[in-house]
Amino acid sequence: MSVNGWLQEFRALHKRARQKQLNEEDKRLYLQAREQFARALTAAQGMTLRPGEMARQTFRVAQAMQIELSLNSGIIRAMTLDISKGGFSVVLGKPPAENEMVGYTLKMPEGADSIIGRAQLVASRKQIGNYRLSFSFQSMSEYDQERLETVLFDAALSRIPG
C-alpha cells in the first residue's frame, strides 16, 4: 500500500475513533496505526526511542495551546510552543524555583474540559529577555492522556496535505 493510501486509511480510522465508532478489532488496528504514525513522526523529528519506549509517548507537536501556570510567584497565562503526551514547553520571563512543582490548566480545543494537573520543570534555556522552559506532566490520568493524545494526532494530521 502506498504511503498516501495508508495515511487515508489512518485518517478514516482516526475520525471514527474520535466519534467512538470503532469495534474491538478496529480499535486494535487503530492503536497499531497510531503507533506506526507516531514512529514516523518521531523519526522525522530526529528523536531516538529507548528500548521498549512507545513512539506515542515521545513524539511532540509544535502546537500553541493556552495554558495557565500556577507558580509560587503567581498565576501566569502562556501558550505552549510544543506539546507531547509527556510534557510541554513555553516561554516565560523567568523560570520557577528549581524544584517547584507547578500547577497547570491546559485549555483543550472545541470547548472540551481543560486538563488540570501538576508539572515539573525539566529544562530551562535562557534566551534574550526570557527563558524557554520545558515541563513534564506529573501523574496525568489515563483519560486525560488519551484526550491529549487525540489532540496531538489531530494537530499532526492537520499539517499533512490530503
C-alpha positions in Angstrom: 0.0 0.0 0.0 1.3 3.5 -0.8 2.0 6.0 2.0 -0.9 8.1 0.8 -3.2 5.2 0.8 -2.1 4.2 4.3 -2.5 7.8 5.5 -6.0 8.0 4.1 -7.0 4.8 6.0 -5.4 6.1 9.2 -7.3 9.4 8.8 -10.6 7.5 8.4 -9.8 5.3 11.5 -8.8 8.4 13.5 -12.1 10.1 12.6 -14.1 7.1 13.6 -12.2 6.8 16.8 -12.9 10.4 17.7 -16.6 9.6 17.1 -16.3 6.5 19.2 -17.4 4.3 16.3 -14.7 1.6 16.5 -15.4 -2.1 17.3 -12.7 -4.1 19.2 -10.9 -5.2 16.0 -10.9 -1.7 14.6 -9.6 -0.3 17.9 -6.7 -2.8 17.8 -5.9 -1.8 14.2 -6.2 1.9 15.2 -3.8 1.6 18.1 -1.2 -0.1 15.9 -1.6 2.5 13.2 -1.3 5.3 15.8 2.0 3.8 17.0 3.2 3.5 13.4 2.3 7.1 12.6 4.0 8.3 15.8 7.1 6.3 14.9 7.3 8.1 11.6 6.8 11.5 13.3 9.5 10.6 15.9 11.9 9.6 13.2 11.1 12.8 11.2 11.9 14.8 14.4 15.3 13.1 14.7 14.4 11.6 18.0 15.6 8.2 19.1 13.4 5.8 21.2 14.9 3.9 24.1 14.3 0.1 24.1 10.7 -0.6 25.0 9.6 3.0 24.6 6.5 3.7 22.6 6.6 6.5 20.0 3.2 7.6 21.1 4.7 8.6 24.4 7.5 10.5 22.8 6.6 12.5 19.7 5.8 16.1 20.1 3.8 18.6 18.0 4.6 22.3 17.6 1.2 23.4 18.8 0.0 26.6 20.5 -2.4 25.7 23.3 -3.5 28.0 26.1 -2.0 27.1 29.4 -2.3 28.7 32.8 0.6 28.0 35.2 0.2 28.3 38.9 3.6 29.3 40.3 4.7 30.3 43.8 5.1 33.8 42.3 1.5 33.8 41.0 -0.6 32.7 38.0 0.8 33.1 34.5 -1.0 32.6 31.2 1.0 31.4 28.3 0.9 29.5 25.1 2.7 26.2 24.6 5.4 26.1 21.9 5.2 22.4 21.6 3.5 19.6 23.5 3.7 15.9 23.8 2.0 13.3 25.9 4.8 13.7 28.4 5.0 17.5 28.7 5.2 20.9 27.1 7.4 23.9 26.6 6.6 27.6 27.0 8.4 30.9 27.0 8.3 32.9 30.3 10.1 36.0 31.6 11.7 33.9 34.4 11.8 30.3 35.4 10.1 28.9 38.6 12.2 27.9 41.5 14.4 24.9 40.8 12.3 22.2 42.5 9.0 24.0 42.4 6.0 21.8 41.4 3.9 23.8 39.0 0.1 23.6 38.7 -1.3 23.9 35.2 -4.6 24.2 33.5 -4.3 23.2 29.8 -7.2 24.5 27.7 -8.5 21.9 25.3 -9.8 22.6 21.8 -13.5 22.8 20.9 -14.6 23.8 24.4 -13.7 20.4 25.9 -12.9 20.3 29.6 -9.4 21.5 30.4 -6.7 19.2 31.7 -5.6 20.2 35.2 -2.6 18.8 36.9 1.0 19.3 38.1 4.1 19.6 36.1 7.8 19.7 36.9 10.4 21.9 35.2 12.9 19.6 33.4 14.8 22.1 31.2 15.5 25.9 31.2 17.3 27.7 28.4 18.0 31.4 28.7 17.2 33.5 25.6 17.3 37.2 25.0 14.9 38.7 27.6 13.2 35.4 28.5 13.5 31.7 29.1 12.4 28.7 27.1 11.1 26.2 29.7 10.2 22.6 29.3 8.0 20.8 31.8 7.0 17.2 32.3 3.4 16.2 33.3 3.2 14.5 36.6 0.6 11.7 37.2 -1.8 12.6 34.4 -4.8 10.3 34.4 -5.1 7.8 31.5 -8.4 9.5 30.5 -6.6 12.9 30.1 -3.6 11.3 28.4 -5.9 9.8 25.8 -7.7 13.1 25.3 -4.4 14.9 24.9 -3.0 12.2 22.5 -6.1 12.6 20.3 -5.5 16.4 20.1 -1.8 15.7 19.2 -2.8 13.3 16.4 -5.4 15.9 15.2 -2.7 18.5 15.1 -0.2 16.3 13.3 -2.7 15.1 10.7 -3.9 18.7 10.0 -0.4 19.5 8.8 -0.2 16.8 6.3 -2.0 17.5 3.0 -4.5 15.0 1.8 
